[in-house]
Amino acid sequence: MSERDSREASLPASERDASGLRHLKSPKLLQQIAAAIPFFLYIYDLVEHRNIYTNRSAAAEWGYSQEEVDRGGLALFSTIIHEDDRERLLGRAADRFSALKDGEVSEVEYRVRRGDGQWRWVHIRDVVFSRDAAGHPRQILGTM
């Protein structure tokens, strides 16, 4: 055990827990966590209408080329959502996100068509990740 570990072990539990938080600032740890979770993690920009971060290639997992996803953006997304779910998901997205308070979660289920034509149900959970200067949601952090 290192000297630092020995010092931390002698601290009260509440202080030990707080000292462990410094590891959360490690980019390597965050990458490992993102890679290990069994679902898609994404940051979606509501202004640019594109994912600015994903923890894995949704394109490969869903049977689309990365070029199709990059080129297609919102237009592709709107065509692979089942027509019965499209209006509920896309038509009310702005209202759904603008009503969210910081830390509040929005959950939606809908069907997505894979590249091979099969339909799959997905469940997404979104929170506001960043806001513009006026306080309107700019980016969302989500899981699928």
C-alpha positions as a Python dict, from the first residue, in 0.01 Angstrom:
ca = {
    (1, 'M'): (0, 0, 0),
    (2, 'S'): (139, 343, -92),
    (3, 'E'): (181, 619, 162),
    (4, 'R'): (-107, 812, 2),
    (5, 'D'): (-334, 504, 15),
    (6, 'S'): (-245, 459, 383),
    (7, 'R'): (-334, 822, 456),
    (8, 'E'): (-665, 789, 271),
    (9, 'A'): (-747, 464, 452),
    (10, 'S'): (-709, 642, 785),
    (11, 'L'): (-959, 914, 688),
    (12, 'P'): (-1325, 898, 794),
    (13, 'A'): (-1543, 727, 529),
    (14, 'S'): (-1704, 1054, 412),
    (15, 'E'): (-1363, 1210, 345),
    (16, 'R'): (-1234, 893, 176),
    (17, 'D'): (-1534, 892, -58),
    (18, 'A'): (-1475, 1257, -149),
    (19, 'S'): (-1106, 1194, -213),
    (20, 'G'): (-1201, 919, -458),
    (21, 'L'): (-1391, 1170, -671),
    (22, 'R'): (-1065, 1302, -813),
    (23, 'H'): (-1055, 990, -1031),
    (24, 'L'): (-1372, 1105, -1210),
    (25, 'K'): (-1171, 1382, -1373),
    (26, 'S'): (-955, 1125, -1548),
    (27, 'P'): (-1036, 1112, -1923),
    (28, 'K'): (-912, 753, -1933),
    (29, 'L'): (-1156, 647, -1659),
    (30, 'L'): (-1446, 821, -1831),
    (31, 'Q'): (-1357, 649, -2161),
    (32, 'Q'): (-1344, 312, -1986),
    (33, 'I'): (-1682, 368, -1823),
    (34, 'A'): (-1840, 479, -2151),
    (35, 'A'): (-1697, 178, -2334),
    (36, 'A'): (-1813, -67, -2065),
    (37, 'I'): (-2178, 34, -2040),
    (38, 'P'): (-2410, -188, -2246),
    (39, 'F'): (-2605, 92, -2415),
    (40, 'F'): (-2545, 389, -2640),
    (41, 'L'): (-2438, 707, -2469),
    (42, 'Y'): (-2463, 1022, -2680),
    (43, 'I'): (-2454, 1398, -2672),
    (44, 'Y'): (-2690, 1544, -2932),
    (45, 'D'): (-2669, 1907, -3045),
    (46, 'L'): (-3021, 2043, -3090),
    (47, 'V'): (-2900, 2336, -3303),
    (48, 'E'): (-2669, 2144, -3537),
    (49, 'H'): (-2905, 1840, -3538),
    (50, 'R'): (-2626, 1587, -3497),
    (51, 'N'): (-2454, 1373, -3237),
    (52, 'I'): (-2135, 1536, -3122),
    (53, 'Y'): (-2039, 1233, -2911),
    (54, 'T'): (-2126, 864, -2903),
    (55, 'N'): (-1957, 598, -2696),
    (56, 'R'): (-1967, 348, -2982),
    (57, 'S'): (-2061, 340, -3345),
    (58, 'A'): (-2438, 337, -3366),
    (59, 'A'): (-2397, 308, -3741),
    (60, 'A'): (-2223, -29, -3721),
    (61, 'E'): (-2456, -161, -3450),
    (62, 'W'): (-2766, -66, -3650),
    (63, 'G'): (-2644, -174, -3994),
    (64, 'Y'): (-2566, 163, -4151),
    (65, 'S'): (-2233, 292, -4275),
    (66, 'Q'): (-2075, 575, -4080),
    (67, 'E'): (-2091, 780, -4401),
    (68, 'E'): (-2471, 729, -4420),
    (69, 'V'): (-2508, 845, -4062),
    (70, 'D'): (-2273, 1142, -4098),
    (71, 'R'): (-2427, 1252, -4429),
    (72, 'G'): (-2784, 1172, -4331),
    (73, 'G'): (-2807, 1350, -3995),
    (74, 'L'): (-3161, 1442, -3894),
    (75, 'A'): (-3298, 1349, -4238),
    (76, 'L'): (-3178, 989, -4200),
    (77, 'F'): (-3295, 973, -3840),
    (78, 'S'): (-3645, 1083, -3937),
    (79, 'T'): (-3666, 812, -4207),
    (80, 'I'): (-3562, 524, -3981),
    (81, 'I'): (-3817, 604, -3709),
    (82, 'H'): (-4142, 412, -3753),
    (83, 'E'): (-4408, 633, -3909),
    (84, 'D'): (-4645, 572, -3616),
    (85, 'D'): (-4380, 709, -3374),
    (86, 'R'): (-4236, 991, -3587),
    (87, 'E'): (-4471, 1276, -3494),
    (88, 'R'): (-4467, 1185, -3125),
    (89, 'L'): (-4088, 1179, -3119),
    (90, 'L'): (-3979, 1449, -3365),
    (91, 'G'): (-4281, 1679, -3371),
    (92, 'R'): (-4272, 1744, -2998),
    (93, 'A'): (-3897, 1723, -2933),
    (94, 'A'): (-3848, 2098, -2892),
    (95, 'D'): (-4130, 2117, -2636),
    (96, 'R'): (-4006, 1808, -2455),
    (97, 'F'): (-3655, 1948, -2409),
    (98, 'S'): (-3749, 2311, -2341),
    (99, 'A'): (-3969, 2198, -2052),
    (100, 'L'): (-3689, 1998, -1887),
    (101, 'K'): (-3533, 2141, -1575),
    (102, 'D'): (-3166, 2070, -1508),
    (103, 'G'): (-3129, 1710, -1390),
    (104, 'E'): (-3483, 1614, -1499),
    (105, 'V'): (-3506, 1306, -1724),
    (106, 'S'): (-3717, 1265, -2037),
    (107, 'E'): (-3795, 907, -2139),
    (108, 'V'): (-3937, 788, -2471),
    (109, 'E'): (-3982, 453, -2645),
    (110, 'Y'): (-4006, 421, -3022),
    (111, 'R'): (-3926, 188, -3311),
    (112, 'V'): (-3617, 216, -3531),
    (113, 'R'): (-3554, 38, -3862),
    (114, 'R'): (-3218, -134, -3882),
    (115, 'G'): (-3015, -133, -4204),
    (116, 'D'): (-3141, -486, -4277),
    (117, 'G'): (-3505, -366, -4259),
    (118, 'Q'): (-3590, -515, -3917),
    (119, 'W'): (-3771, -296, -3664),
    (120, 'R'): (-3645, -270, -3305),
    (121, 'W'): (-3795, -96, -3005),
    (122, 'V'): (-3559, 141, -2826),
    (123, 'H'): (-3591, 323, -2495),
    (124, 'I'): (-3412, 656, -2459),
    (125, 'R'): (-3344, 868, -2152),
    (126, 'D'): (-3233, 1229, -2207),
    (127, 'V'): (-3124, 1517, -1983),
    (128, 'V'): (-3021, 1869, -2076),
    (129, 'F'): (-2643, 1870, -2108),
    (130, 'S'): (-2589, 2237, -2192),
    (131, 'R'): (-2795, 2552, -2249),
    (132, 'D'): (-2741, 2860, -2461),
    (133, 'A'): (-2700, 3210, -2315),
    (134, 'A'): (-3080, 3252, -2300),
    (135, 'G'): (-3119, 2928, -2104),
    (136, 'H'): (-3267, 2721, -2386),
    (137, 'P'): (-3143, 2362, -2419),
    (138, 'R'): (-2853, 2342, -2666),
    (139, 'Q'): (-2732, 1984, -2614),
    (140, 'I'): (-2880, 1675, -2458),
    (141, 'L'): (-2702, 1382, -2297),
    (142, 'G'): (-2881, 1058, -2356),
    (143, 'T'): (-2875, 682, -2340),
    (144, 'M'): (-3044, 431, -2567),
}
